[in-house]
Amino acid sequence: MKRRSFINISAIGSLGLLLPMHACVGAGNKYKVVSLNDMTAFQKQSFQLLKVWCDAMLRDQIHDKSKSVEDGALYCHACSTIHGRCNDAIYPLMYMADATGDQKYLDAAIKLMDWSKNVDKPDGSGSWTNDINPKSWNGITVFTAIALGEALHHHGHLLTKKMKKKWEERLKSGIEFVYRKFDMHFSHINYRFTAIYALRFLGAYFNEEKYIVRSKEFAALIPEYLTEPNKLIFGEDKPDNDKSIKGLYPIDLGYNVEETLNGVVQYALIEKDEALLQLLTESMNGHLEFMLPDGAWDNSWGTRQNKWTYWGSRTTDGCQPAFSLMADRNPTFGTAAVMNTELLARCTVNGLLSGGLHYETHGEKPCIHHTFSHAKNLAFVLDNSEKIMSVNKEQSLPRSSNNGVKHFPELDVWLGARGPWKSTVSSYDQIWKKKYSVAGTGGALNVLWHEKVGPIFTASMAEYLLVEPNNQQPQPGEDFCLTPRVERIVEGEWFTNIYDLKAKVSYKDINDRINFEIDTTLTNREKKALNEEANFKLNYIFDTEKTIIRAKRTSKKDNGDVLVLPIISSTGEKVVQVSSKIIEIHKKEGVVVVETSVPLRIKESEKARVFNQVPGMEALPVMVDFPKNYKEVICTLQII
């Protein structure tokens, strides 16, 4: 087979090495060659990370002609399986083939495309399935169609005419399925809003007017799915507009910023729809409030928190397209794109993107799904490099500069900021899909973050459930919830405030001190309250020097009440028990000092730390037992 001649280039060494870097500059596939030296810092960062990921995916590609169902697929060592959507990697691999001139990337992409026949749904619908199982979910066709379309649009010149035509025929079947089957009631909002871009983009690619018309029909409904007053996208559930008892819509930050916003922003930019672009700028501003100063997305409360990975969400694509493309309207969007990409690099283990900060220290393998999903969006950013030349991180993120408390009424979530401390308190009462898949709520302190040491608390699901068994990694070892809480075990049954959907939250900000006050009741997984003696008043108090957590109960009985404080700490960090009431956790950046009003203990575990897949963190489980005849216990946290 004759293919484009490639230049043999060794692995990237210094940033001064010249590479044939192709950047799309307009219609007709006209390309301009640029060197690595000519890239912006963000482009270099994206390229280097993408190359690491692509090389790891090549390493994990299966080569076994005796097994047609496996040959050419990407194998996931973490899940011991093949994820059906791995053919999305065709796009980043073809980008890398074009960028480096290395034949191996093109060979891998072609072999992966050949393998993809194993996820063609055999019903003649033209759709792809999420898994090799032909009965598995095929709504993901919209995402695969975009990936294949981008690959052909930017890098189709690498293929022979015959092969390109064959790929285009497969692509046309996929987008035709989206056109026929998708409407504004199809599944969750991320599918429909992504379809807006898919239909517009591929309508132009195939010169198919009906796709473009449909995309405009869908786009006209975008304002109906934005909350007030913060313009957050809702609809991450089915039905998409089903309100909770408090009247709150289903919203998930991870899906919104890593998938849904990309689709509508890319559409609006193609259409040059200024009114829509202004509306989306407001929406992105609302979502950006939840990015932590280290580039993490605070999805501690989202309806699909079961897939929270600190940097985003497990099977979505990444925030880089929308936030980099819109940086000319708000430079802080560019900061978000850069900071999040830096975080992705920090979470990359053995070439693959892991699901959080502590996979390596806990000995947990990263799922390859994270990598091939997020690789697509880095390829997109690099293919649109001329549109993002001004992207940098010079502007401060909102949570880096905010001071005080902001309440999001559409969530019943509060973001607090005082000096170096950042906090998230939630009483959001939306529960997705299964009544037990509860994110941090009940007035819980979902996130506590300090500018010196980073995350101190990060909420997990109350119970780690495989809500999507093929899209979540199994929990290794004990399932220990990472959400700070009060709890009581009664005849083997767990009662805790983080199940309480009726908790009341208020706050005062006086004399440079923020004081959250929560009235809550210990409830079980069925949301049934224990009794009137299980009422608690919690306080989270922040000033520039310290955080104080107070838990006060109505009863003095010795009934096993415990204040549980899972402090984020990776294996290897030194823990010093200074006294029965004081421990120190020594991190590279500083020392976390935990002091309690009564003796504390560290819960025994199989390893030095407990670990939770949500959001991929290890923690030191500090337990503060209520002594008999004590109504209140107090914990003070300081960083030195």
Secondary structure, 3 states (H helix, E strand, C coil): CCCCCCCCCCCCCCCCCCCCEEEECCCCCCEEEECHHHCCHHHHHHHHHHHHHHHHHHHCECCCCCCCCCCCCEEECCCCEECHHHHHHHHHHHHHHHHHCCHHHHHHHHHHHHHHHHHECCCCCCCECCCCCCCCCCCCHHHHHHHHHHHHHHHHHHCCHHHHHHHHHHHHHHHHHHHHHCCCCCCCHHHHHHHHHHHHHHHHHCCCHHHHHHHHHHHCCHHHHECCCCCCECCCCCCCCCCCCCCCCCCCHHHHHHHHHHHHHHHHHHHCCHHHHHHHHHHHHHHHCCECCCCCECCCCCCCHHHECCCCECCCCCCHHHHHHCCCCCHHHHHHHHHHHHHHHHCEECCEECCCCCHHHHCCCCCHHHHHHHHHHHHHHHHCHHHCCCCCCCCCCHHHHCCEEEEECCCCEEEEEECCEEEEEECCCCCCCCCCCCCCCCCEEEEEEECCCEEEEECCCCCCCCCCHHHCCCCCCCCCCCCCEEEEEECCEEEEHHHCCCCEEEEEEECCEEEEEEEEECECCCCCECCHHHEEEEEEEECCCCEEEEEEECCCCCCCCEEEEEEECCCCCEEEEEECCEEEEECCCCEEEEEECCCCEECCCCCCCEEECCCCEEEEEEEEECCCCCCEEEEEEEEC
